[in-house]
C-alpha cells in the first residue's frame, strides 16, 4: 500500500491506517452487553488490601448483582477484567474497567 525508503516513516504511515485493517472490534453501547462479563465487588480499605466480597456475571442487559449481607458502611467498587471473544476475522474485545467508588453510610 505504501512504500517508503525510511523504516520509521513507513511505520508511522502504517499506524495511521492500522485500525481499518485490524481483525478486532471494540464494542460500545448496547452491543457491549451481548458478551457476558465476570464482575467482582470489593470493599475499599485505607490501610489494607481491598476486601473481595463476591462475583457475578452480567446478564444480556449488562446488569449484575452481588448480595452483601449485612451491608456495612464503607466504600464499594466493582471491577471487570479484559475479555476477548470470537474467531479469526471477528474478535470482540471488552476492555477492563473499574467503577466509581460508591460510599455507603
TORMIPA-903182 format. One record per atom (N, C-alpha, C): residue number from 1; residue in three letters; chain; atom name; y negated, z, x negated. Coordinates in nm, 4 decimals. Each point is the difference from the previous one (the first is absolute). Layout:
REC seq type mol atom        Y        Z        X
REC NUM  ALA   A   CA        Y        Z        X
...
END
This chain:
REC seq type mol atom        Y        Z        X
REC   1  UNK   A    N   0.1189   0.0000  -0.0818
REC   1  UNK   A   CA  -0.1189   0.0000   0.0818
REC   1  UNK   A    C  -0.1258   0.0000  -0.0866
REC   2  UNK   A    N  -0.0031   0.0880  -0.1030
REC   2  UNK   A   CA  -0.1136   0.0068  -0.0904
REC   2  UNK   A    C   0.0508  -0.0095  -0.1423
REC   3  UNK   A    N  -0.0759  -0.0652  -0.0819
REC   3  UNK   A   CA   0.0386  -0.0093  -0.1399
REC   3  UNK   A    C  -0.1225   0.0309  -0.0852
REC   4  UNK   A    N   0.0105   0.1057  -0.0784
REC   4  UNK   A   CA  -0.1074   0.0392  -0.0889
REC   4  UNK   A    C   0.0583   0.0155  -0.1395
REC   5  UNK   A    N  -0.0826  -0.0256  -0.0979
REC   5  UNK   A   CA   0.0486   0.0140  -0.1365
REC   5  UNK   A    C   0.0085   0.1472  -0.0411
REC   6  UNK   A    N  -0.0863   0.0825   0.0537
REC   6  UNK   A   CA  -0.0001   0.1420  -0.0354
REC   6  UNK   A    C   0.0857   0.0783   0.0999
REC   7  UNK   A    N   0.0890   0.0851  -0.0511
REC   7  UNK   A   CA   0.0880   0.0786   0.0859
REC   7  UNK   A    C  -0.0770   0.0943   0.0910
REC   8  UNK   A    N  -0.1021   0.0657  -0.0525
REC   8  UNK   A   CA  -0.0773   0.0959   0.0785
REC   8  UNK   A    C  -0.0679  -0.0694   0.1177
REC   9  UNK   A    N  -0.0604  -0.1140  -0.0250
REC   9  UNK   A   CA  -0.0669  -0.0765   0.1057
REC   9  UNK   A    C   0.1000  -0.0420   0.1074
REC  10  UNK   A    N   0.1166  -0.0444  -0.0424
REC  10  UNK   A   CA   0.1047  -0.0413   0.0926
REC  10  UNK   A    C   0.0472   0.1190   0.0853
REC  11  UNK   A    N   0.0183   0.1151  -0.0626
REC  11  UNK   A   CA   0.0441   0.1202   0.0709
REC  11  UNK   A    C  -0.1006   0.0452   0.1036
REC  12  UNK   A    N  -0.1286  -0.0028  -0.0364
REC  12  UNK   A   CA  -0.1047   0.0408   0.0943
REC  12  UNK   A    C  -0.0040  -0.0925   0.1217
REC  13  UNK   A    N   0.0119  -0.1293  -0.0207
REC  13  UNK   A   CA  -0.0016  -0.0964   0.1099
REC  13  UNK   A    C   0.1235   0.0184   0.0893
REC  14  UNK   A    N   0.1112   0.0296  -0.0636
REC  14  UNK   A   CA   0.1253   0.0185   0.0734
REC  14  UNK   A    C  -0.0080   0.1222   0.0920
REC  15  UNK   A    N  -0.0649   0.1077  -0.0446
REC  15  UNK   A   CA  -0.0148   0.1214   0.0805
REC  15  UNK   A    C  -0.0787  -0.0253   0.1270
REC  16  UNK   A    N  -0.0969  -0.0911  -0.0043
REC  16  UNK   A   CA  -0.0831  -0.0297   0.1170
REC  16  UNK   A    C   0.0857  -0.0525   0.1146
REC  17  UNK   A    N   0.1023  -0.0776  -0.0320
REC  17  UNK   A   CA   0.0819  -0.0630   0.1026
REC  17  UNK   A    C   0.1354   0.0677   0.0210
REC  18  UNK   A    N   0.0283   0.1045  -0.0749
REC  18  UNK   A   CA   0.1321   0.0622   0.0057
REC  18  UNK   A    C   0.0343   0.0527   0.1387
REC  19  UNK   A    N  -0.0978   0.0580   0.0717
REC  19  UNK   A   CA   0.0289   0.0579   0.1312
REC  19  UNK   A    C   0.0504  -0.1027   0.1004
REC  20  UNK   A    N  -0.0467  -0.1222  -0.0108
REC  20  UNK   A   CA   0.0408  -0.1033   0.0950
REC  20  UNK   A    C   0.1439  -0.0435  -0.0209
REC  21  UNK   A    N   0.0533   0.0200  -0.1190
REC  21  UNK   A   CA   0.1352  -0.0448  -0.0304
REC  21  UNK   A    C   0.0986   0.1156  -0.0160
REC  22  UNK   A    N  -0.0439   0.1217   0.0280
REC  22  UNK   A   CA   0.0890   0.1152  -0.0107
REC  22  UNK   A    C   0.1018  -0.0025   0.1133
REC  23  UNK   A    N   0.1177   0.0528  -0.0275
REC  23  UNK   A   CA   0.1050   0.0022   0.1015
REC  23  UNK   A    C   0.0096   0.1375   0.0638
REC  24  UNK   A    N  -0.1110   0.0629   0.0242
REC  24  UNK   A   CA  -0.0024   0.1286   0.0686
REC  24  UNK   A    C  -0.1224   0.0050   0.0890
REC  25  UNK   A    N  -0.0013   0.0952   0.0904
REC  25  UNK   A   CA  -0.1124   0.0140   0.0926
REC  25  UNK   A    C  -0.0313   0.1473   0.0170
REC  26  UNK   A    N  -0.1270   0.0318   0.0106
REC  26  UNK   A   CA  -0.0424   0.1365   0.0278
REC  26  UNK   A    C  -0.0237   0.0081   0.1498
REC  27  UNK   A    N   0.0742   0.0870   0.0672
REC  27  UNK   A   CA  -0.0129   0.0127   0.1445
REC  27  UNK   A    C  -0.1126   0.0955   0.0340
REC  28  UNK   A    N  -0.0765  -0.0350   0.1016
REC  28  UNK   A   CA  -0.1105   0.0839   0.0461
REC  28  UNK   A    C   0.0002   0.0012   0.1514
REC  29  UNK   A    N  -0.0663   0.0997   0.0568
REC  29  UNK   A   CA  -0.0179   0.0060   0.1439
REC  29  UNK   A    C   0.1307   0.0140   0.0758
REC  30  UNK   A    N   0.0109  -0.0713   0.1127
REC  30  UNK   A   CA   0.1169   0.0100   0.0871
REC  30  UNK   A    C   0.1289  -0.0418  -0.0695
REC  31  UNK   A    N  -0.0064  -0.0982  -0.0894
REC  31  UNK   A   CA   0.1210  -0.0461  -0.0693
REC  31  UNK   A    C   0.0581   0.1060  -0.0918
REC  32  UNK   A    N  -0.0840   0.0882  -0.0515
REC  32  UNK   A   CA   0.0469   0.1026  -0.0933
REC  32  UNK   A    C   0.0937   0.0993   0.0678
REC  33  UNK   A    N  -0.0121   0.0174   0.1306
REC  33  UNK   A   CA   0.0850   0.0966   0.0697
REC  33  UNK   A    C   0.1401  -0.0536   0.0242
REC  34  UNK   A    N   0.0253  -0.1266  -0.0278
REC  34  UNK   A   CA   0.1323  -0.0573   0.0223
REC  34  UNK   A    C   0.1025   0.0552  -0.0994
REC  35  UNK   A    N  -0.0434   0.0469  -0.1134
REC  35  UNK   A   CA   0.0912   0.0512  -0.1026
REC  35  UNK   A    C   0.0044   0.1513   0.0099
REC  36  UNK   A    N   0.1217   0.0536   0.0127
REC  36  UNK   A   CA   0.0188   0.1434   0.0087
REC  36  UNK   A    C  -0.0321   0.0634  -0.1345
REC  37  UNK   A    N  -0.0850   0.1028   0.0019
REC  37  UNK   A   CA  -0.0396   0.0675  -0.1239
REC  37  UNK   A    C   0.0438   0.1451   0.0036
REC  38  UNK   A    N   0.0314   0.0547  -0.1171
REC  38  UNK   A   CA   0.0338   0.1410  -0.0115
REC  38  UNK   A    C  -0.1286   0.0769  -0.0261
REC  39  UNK   A    N  -0.0277   0.1001   0.0844
REC  39  UNK   A   CA  -0.1214   0.0816  -0.0106
REC  39  UNK   A    C   0.0400   0.1411  -0.0401
REC  40  UNK   A    N  -0.0715   0.0580  -0.0963
REC  40  UNK   A   CA   0.0242   0.1377  -0.0436
REC  40  UNK   A    C  -0.1250   0.0823   0.0267
REC  41  UNK   A    N   0.0190   0.1187   0.0572
REC  41  UNK   A   CA  -0.1111   0.0888   0.0320
REC  41  UNK   A    C  -0.0030   0.1147  -0.1005
REC  42  UNK   A    N  -0.1211   0.0341  -0.0471
REC  42  UNK   A   CA  -0.0179   0.1051  -0.0995
REC  42  UNK   A    C  -0.1072   0.0988   0.0439
REC  43  UNK   A    N   0.0130   0.1231  -0.0460
REC  43  UNK   A   CA  -0.1030   0.1020   0.0124
REC  43  UNK   A    C  -0.0642   0.0112  -0.1372
REC  44  UNK   A    N  -0.1298  -0.0262  -0.0087
REC  44  UNK   A   CA  -0.0706   0.0026  -0.1289
REC  44  UNK   A    C  -0.0183   0.1441  -0.0460
REC  45  UNK   A    N   0.0295   0.0246  -0.1264
REC  45  UNK   A   CA  -0.0172   0.1320  -0.0613
REC  45  UNK   A    C  -0.1034  -0.0122  -0.1109
REC  46  UNK   A    N  -0.0819   0.1026  -0.0172
REC  46  UNK   A   CA  -0.1047  -0.0060  -0.1025
REC  46  UNK   A    C   0.0532   0.0189  -0.1409
REC  47  UNK   A    N   0.0784   0.1021  -0.0196
REC  47  UNK   A   CA   0.0419   0.0343  -0.1360
REC  47  UNK   A    C   0.1513  -0.0080  -0.0174
REC  48  UNK   A    N   0.0630  -0.0831   0.0791
REC  48  UNK   A   CA   0.1455  -0.0171  -0.0084
REC  48  UNK   A    C   0.0334  -0.1416   0.0471
REC  49  UNK   A    N   0.1204  -0.0447  -0.0273
REC  49  UNK   A   CA   0.0391  -0.1326   0.0503
REC  49  UNK   A    C  -0.0032  -0.0025   0.1533
REC  50  UNK   A    N  -0.0382  -0.1128   0.0556
REC  50  UNK   A   CA  -0.0060  -0.0138   0.1456
REC  50  UNK   A    C   0.1387   0.0189   0.0599
REC  51  UNK   A    N   0.0044   0.0596   0.1196
REC  51  UNK   A   CA   0.1274   0.0324   0.0634
REC  51  UNK   A    C   0.0431  -0.1142   0.0918
REC  52  UNK   A    N   0.1198  -0.0511  -0.0244
REC  52  UNK   A   CA   0.0580  -0.1051   0.0841
REC  52  UNK   A    C   0.0470   0.0639   0.1304
REC  53  UNK   A    N  -0.0425  -0.0568   0.1142
REC  53  UNK   A   CA   0.0333   0.0585   0.1297
REC  53  UNK   A    C   0.1034  -0.0787   0.0789
REC  54  UNK   A    N   0.0113  -0.1285  -0.0256
REC  54  UNK   A   CA   0.0967  -0.0795   0.0740
REC  54  UNK   A    C  -0.0299  -0.1477  -0.0106
REC  55  UNK   A    N   0.0907  -0.0802   0.0579
REC  55  UNK   A   CA  -0.0167  -0.1452  -0.0053
REC  55  UNK   A    C   0.0400  -0.0611   0.1327
REC  56  UNK   A    N  -0.0480  -0.1208   0.0223
REC  56  UNK   A   CA   0.0348  -0.0772   0.1187
REC  56  UNK   A    C  -0.0168  -0.1467  -0.0338
REC  57  UNK   A    N   0.0461  -0.0870   0.0871
REC  57  UNK   A   CA  -0.0203  -0.1442  -0.0135
REC  57  UNK   A    C  -0.0941  -0.0460   0.1107
REC  58  UNK   A    N  -0.0840  -0.0962  -0.0305
REC  58  UNK   A   CA  -0.0910  -0.0521   0.1008
REC  58  UNK   A    C   0.0780  -0.0792   0.1038
REC  59  UNK   A    N  -0.0525  -0.0002   0.1241
REC  59  UNK   A   CA   0.0615  -0.0829   0.1036
REC  59  UNK   A    C  -0.0674  -0.1366  -0.0007
REC  60  UNK   A    N   0.0301  -0.0841   0.0981
REC  60  UNK   A   CA  -0.0568  -0.1356  -0.0003
REC  60  UNK   A    C  -0.1483  -0.0025   0.0348
REC  61  UNK   A    N  -0.0592   0.1154   0.0262
REC  61  UNK   A   CA  -0.1447   0.0101   0.0214
REC  61  UNK   A    C  -0.0689   0.0682  -0.1177
REC  62  UNK   A    N   0.0758   0.0304  -0.1050
REC  62  UNK   A   CA  -0.0561   0.0651  -0.1182
REC  62  UNK   A    C  -0.0163   0.1495   0.0150
REC  63  UNK   A    N   0.0536   0.0582   0.1055
REC  63  UNK   A   CA  -0.0146   0.1439   0.0237
REC  63  UNK   A    C   0.1209   0.0756  -0.0551
REC  64  UNK   A    N  -0.0230   0.1270  -0.0346
REC  64  UNK   A   CA   0.1040   0.0851  -0.0543
REC  64  UNK   A    C  -0.0299   0.1427   0.0404
REC  65  UNK   A    N   0.0992   0.0895  -0.0168
REC  65  UNK   A   CA  -0.0189   0.1390   0.0397
REC  65  UNK   A    C   0.0863   0.0895  -0.0865
REC  66  UNK   A    N  -0.0615   0.1037  -0.0554
REC  66  UNK   A   CA   0.0724   0.1035  -0.0738
REC  66  UNK   A    C  -0.0381   0.1316   0.0644
REC  67  UNK   A    N   0.0990   0.0720   0.0499
REC  67  UNK   A   CA  -0.0280   0.1281   0.0643
REC  67  UNK   A    C  -0.0104   0.1097  -0.1053
REC  68  UNK   A    N  -0.1086   0.0757   0.0075
REC  68  UNK   A   CA  -0.0230   0.1131  -0.0906
REC  68  UNK   A    C  -0.0095   0.1231   0.0883
REC  69  UNK   A    N   0.0989   0.0870  -0.0129
REC  69  UNK   A   CA   0.0050   0.1145   0.0891
REC  69  UNK   A    C   0.0266   0.1256  -0.0816
REC  70  UNK   A    N  -0.0883   0.0962  -0.0059
REC  70  UNK   A   CA  -0.1315   0.0035   0.0635
REC  70  UNK   A    C  -0.1037  -0.0739  -0.0843
REC  71  UNK   A    N  -0.0982  -0.0555   0.0658
REC  71  UNK   A   CA  -0.1089  -0.0700  -0.0680
REC  71  UNK   A    C  -0.0968   0.1042  -0.0549
REC  72  UNK   A    N  -0.0102   0.0070  -0.1322
REC  72  UNK   A   CA  -0.0882   0.0974  -0.0648
REC  72  UNK   A    C  -0.1330  -0.0663  -0.0333
REC  73  UNK   A    N  -0.1024   0.0812  -0.0205
REC  73  UNK   A   CA  -0.1272  -0.0566  -0.0419
REC  73  UNK   A    C   0.0149  -0.0535  -0.1411
REC  74  UNK   A    N  -0.0712  -0.1068  -0.0292
REC  74  UNK   A   CA   0.0083  -0.0620  -0.1311
REC  74  UNK   A    C  -0.0468  -0.1433   0.0047
REC  75  UNK   A    N   0.0216  -0.0710  -0.1076
REC  75  UNK   A   CA  -0.0413  -0.1401  -0.0119
REC  75  UNK   A    C   0.1261  -0.0856  -0.0090
REC  76  UNK   A    N   0.0170  -0.0927   0.0938
REC  76  UNK   A   CA   0.1190  -0.0840   0.0083
REC  76  UNK   A    C  -0.0349  -0.1451  -0.0304
REC  77  UNK   A    N   0.0962  -0.0720  -0.0579
REC  77  UNK   A   CA  -0.0163  -0.1436  -0.0208
REC  77  UNK   A    C   0.1365  -0.0663   0.0002
REC  78  UNK   A    N   0.0003  -0.1314   0.0204
REC  78  UNK   A   CA   0.1238  -0.0781   0.0022
REC  78  UNK   A    C  -0.0056  -0.1077  -0.1069
REC  79  UNK   A    N   0.1185  -0.0386  -0.0488
REC  79  UNK   A   CA   0.0098  -0.1061  -0.1004
REC  79  UNK   A    C   0.1081  -0.0998   0.0421
REC  80  UNK   A    N  -0.0242  -0.1264  -0.0294
REC  80  UNK   A   CA   0.1032  -0.1033   0.0150
REC  80  UNK   A    C   0.0127  -0.0697  -0.1344
REC  81  UNK   A    N   0.1220  -0.0389  -0.0350
REC  81  UNK   A   CA   0.0214  -0.0661  -0.1279
REC  81  UNK   A    C  -0.0048  -0.1515   0.0162
REC  82  UNK   A    N  -0.0124  -0.0683  -0.1114
REC  82  UNK   A   CA  -0.0038  -0.1462   0.0000
REC  82  UNK   A    C   0.1349  -0.0527   0.0439
REC  83  UNK   A    N  -0.0019  -0.1087   0.0751
REC  83  UNK   A   CA   0.1254  -0.0597   0.0439
REC  83  UNK   A    C  -0.0144  -0.1508   0.0062
REC  84  UNK   A    N   0.0986  -0.0700  -0.0509
REC  84  UNK   A   CA   0.0022  -0.1452   0.0126
REC  84  UNK   A    C   0.1298  -0.0383   0.0680
REC  85  UNK   A    N  -0.0088  -0.0992   0.0861
REC  85  UNK   A   CA   0.1143  -0.0385   0.0806
REC  85  UNK   A    C  -0.0006  -0.1502   0.0212
REC  86  UNK   A    N   0.1158  -0.0594   0.0007
REC  86  UNK   A   CA   0.0112  -0.1422   0.0261
REC  86  UNK   A    C   0.0907  -0.0672  -0.1002
REC  87  UNK   A    N   0.0030  -0.1305   0.0077
REC  87  UNK   A   CA   0.0808  -0.0792  -0.0915
REC  87  UNK   A    C  -0.0906  -0.0933  -0.0777
REC  88  UNK   A    N   0.0555  -0.0719  -0.0934
REC  88  UNK   A   CA  -0.0787  -0.0911  -0.0826
REC  88  UNK   A    C  -0.0794  -0.0953   0.0881
REC  89  UNK   A    N  -0.1266  -0.0100  -0.0270
REC  89  UNK   A   CA  -0.0867  -0.0884   0.0775
REC  89  UNK   A    C  -0.0791   0.0740   0.1063
REC  90  UNK   A    N   0.0526   0.1122   0.0497
REC  90  UNK   A   CA  -0.0706   0.0767   0.1021
REC  90  UNK   A    C   0.0196   0.1480  -0.0286
REC  91  UNK   A    N  -0.0855   0.0561  -0.0818
REC  91  UNK   A   CA   0.0080   0.1417  -0.0331
REC  91  UNK   A    C  -0.1235   0.0686   0.0553
REC  92  UNK   A    N   0.0208   0.1027   0.0811
REC  92  UNK   A   CA  -0.1095   0.0769   0.0582
REC  92  UNK   A    C  -0.0139   0.1287  -0.0795
REC  93  UNK   A    N  -0.1224   0.0320  -0.0379
REC  93  UNK   A   CA  -0.0253   0.1175  -0.0826
REC  93  UNK   A    C  -0.0908   0.0967   0.0746
REC  94  UNK   A    N   0.0424   0.1244   0.0090
REC  94  UNK   A   CA  -0.0830   0.1075   0.0550
REC  94  UNK   A    C  -0.0396   0.0885  -0.1173
REC  95  UNK   A    N  -0.1284   0.0178  -0.0209
REC  95  UNK   A   CA  -0.0469   0.0802  -0.1133
REC  95  UNK   A    C   0.0130   0.1486   0.0314
REC  96  UNK   A    N   0.0109   0.0819  -0.1055
REC  96  UNK   A   CA   0.0073   0.1444   0.0213
REC  96  UNK   A    C  -0.1371   0.0494   0.0454
REC  97  UNK   A    N  -0.0006   0.1122   0.0704
REC  97  UNK   A   CA  -0.1260   0.0523   0.0502
REC  97  UNK   A    C   0.0127   0.1500   0.0227
REC  98  UNK   A    N  -0.1150   0.0635   0.0125
REC  98  UNK   A   CA  -0.0071   0.1431   0.0284
REC  98  UNK   A    C  -0.1071   0.0189   0.1064
REC  99  UNK   A    N   0.0293   0.0820   0.0997
REC  99  UNK   A   CA  -0.0961   0.0240   0.1075
REC  99  UNK   A    C  -0.1143   0.0885  -0.0470
REC 100  UNK   A    N  -0.1006   0.0097   0.0807
REC 100  UNK   A   CA  -0.1052   0.0974  -0.0287
REC 100  UNK   A    C   0.0570   0.1379   0.0245
REC 101  UNK   A    N  -0.0607   0.1003  -0.0583
REC 101  UNK   A   CA   0.0466   0.1376   0.0188
REC 101  UNK   A    C  -0.0509   0.0500   0.1350
REC 102  UNK   A    N   0.0913   0.0583   0.0777
REC 102  UNK   A   CA  -0.0331   0.0518   0.1333
REC 102  UNK   A    C   0.0061   0.1518  -0.0065
REC 103  UNK   A    N  -0.1172   0.0663   0.0159
REC 103  UNK   A   CA   0.0003   0.1475  -0.0021
REC 103  UNK   A    C   0.0448   0.0571   0.1352
REC 104  UNK   A    N   0.0795   0.1057  -0.0049
REC 104  UNK   A   CA   0.0439   0.0699   0.1204
REC 104  UNK   A    C  -0.0391   0.1465  -0.0163
REC 105  UNK   A    N  -0.0697   0.0535   0.0982
REC 105  UNK   A   CA  -0.0421   0.1422  -0.0054
REC 105  UNK   A    C   0.0875   0.0860   0.0876
END
